[in-house]
Amino acid sequence: MKTTTGKPVLHHVPPYDKPQWGDGRLLNKSDLPFWGGKGEPPAVGAYVDIVGPKNEIATVLGYFVDDKWLMIWAERHSDGKVGDLAGTEIAQ
């Protein structure tokens, strides 16, 4: 499976790091992708609440890395559309 931009979708959470911020800048350097959500990334098959005005729910289908950030590949329950979610876009 690939994202709409051709990135491979992983079915397991890859190793990642948590970003450390200061003065609006990313302070830590890492060779690993960063997970921007609170807590751990949700498991494949988990339902997640999407932060926003629509109160949507999505099912996690997998993960991919985009520009050093760990992203979630998910299917929205409201319309069946599949797309990406950043860790900051889900309620945890």
N, C-alpha and C positions, 0 to 999 in steps of 0.2 A: 504494500500500500504506500502511496506517496501523497504528499500535500498538493494543493493546487499549484504551488510553485516548484514542484518536483523534488522536494526534500523527502528523504525516506522517513516513514513513520515507524517508530520503535514500539514494541509491545511490552517493554519493561522500562522502569525508570533508570536512566543512565546515571552514573556518578555525577554529582553536581555540587555546587558551592552556594552559600548564601551571600548575597551582596552586603557590603558594609558601606554606608553612605556618610558623607560629611561635607558640609557646605554645598549641598546639591550635587556632589560629585561621587562617583564610584571610587572608593578608596582601596579596596583589595584587588590584587592582581591574581588571576587564576587561569590555569589551562583548561579548567572544567567550565561547563556552562553554568550560568547563575539561575537559581530558582527564585523568582520574585514574590511568590505567595507566602502566606503565613503557614507555619507548620510544614508538613511533608507534602509532596505532590500526591494527589489522589490516585488510587489504583485504577487500572484498566477495568471498566465495567461499573465504576462508581458513578453515582449521580452527583452532579455539582450544581450549586445555585450560581447563576451568572449575576454579577453585580450590575445593576442598572435599573432603569425605570420599568422594564417589562416583567421583572420577576420570573425569568426563564430558568428552566432546568435543562441540563445536557448530560449525556452519558459519555464518559471518557473512553475513547477508542485507542489512544496511544499517545506518543510523545515525539517531539522532534526539536532540533536545535536551530534557532534562527538568530544570527548575529550575536552569538555567545549567550543567548537566553534560552532556557528550557521552556518549551511551550507545550500545551495540551492540544491534541487533535480530538475533537468532540462532535457529537451529533446533538443538535438542539431538538427537544421534544416538541416544541410548538409547531415547527414546520419541516422537520426532518433534514434540514440543511446541515452539512458537515463543514466544519471550519476550525480555525485556531483560536485558542484562548491563552492569554498570559496569566501567570499566577495571580496577578493583581486584579484580574477580572472575575475571579471566583471568590465566593464567600467561604471562609474557613473558620 
